[in-house]
Amino acid sequence: MNVRVLSLTKGRQTYVFRYSRGREDEVVNEIIRLAEDPGTDLDWVDAATLGFQITQHVAADCYRQMDLRPAPAREGPCSHSP
């Protein structure tokens, strides 16, 4: 079994989420529950950060499974430079 670990330290509290591939929706639901709970200091910004990390893990799995690499950024008509 391939176990994934997400963690977030906020103040004196550390939130650790361990889950296996394919169970991301359960982790997201638990993160939402914690963000809604006034008894925790996990807020919606923290929840979004953790959710983004989960999304990146899933995307990396997809690229590996398809044996693809993300295309490098390139200059084009939709890009801009400061």
N, C-alpha and C positions, 0 to 999 in steps of 0.2 A: 504494500500500500504506500502511495506517495503522499506524505503529509505536508501540508503547507502551513506556514505560521505567519500571522500578521500580529504586530504589536504596536501599541501606542502608549507612551508614558505622558501623563498629564498631572503635573504636581506630584503628589505622593502616590497616585494611583497608576497602576500599569494594567492595561487591557491586553490580554493575549487571546488570540483566536487560532485554534488548530482545526484544520479541516482537510478532507481529502478532495481530490479533483472531482468535479461534478456536484459538489455540495455547496457551491458558492451562494446559491439562492438562500440556503438556510443561514449562512453566516451573515448575509446582507439583512435578512429579517431580524436576526439577533441584534445587529448593530442599530437598526432602526428602533427596535424595542428599547435599547439602552439610551438612545438619543431622546426618545419621548419620555423617559423616566426621570422625573424631577429629583429623584434620589441619587442620581449619578451626575458626574461632572462632564460626561461625554456629550458634546453638543453637535449641532448639525454640520459644522465645519469639519469636526473630527470624523463624523460619519461619512461625509463626502470624500475626505482624504483616504479613509480605509476602503471605501467603495472603489475609488480610482485605482488603488493598489490591486484590488481583486481583478478589476477590468484589465489592467496591464498583465497580470499573470495569465489570464485566459487568452489574451491576444498573443502573448509569447508562445503559449501552447499551440495555438492555431498555426502560427508561422512555422514552428518546429514540425508539426504534423504534416504540413504541406511542403516542408523543406524549402521554405521561402525566407527571404530576408526582407525587412522593410526597405523600400526604395529610398535612396539618399535624397535629401532636399535639393531642389534645383531651382535656379532662377527661371522665371517665366512670366507671362503676362499677369498672373494672379499674385505674384510675390512683390514685395516692396522692400526697399532699404531705407533705414532712417536717415 
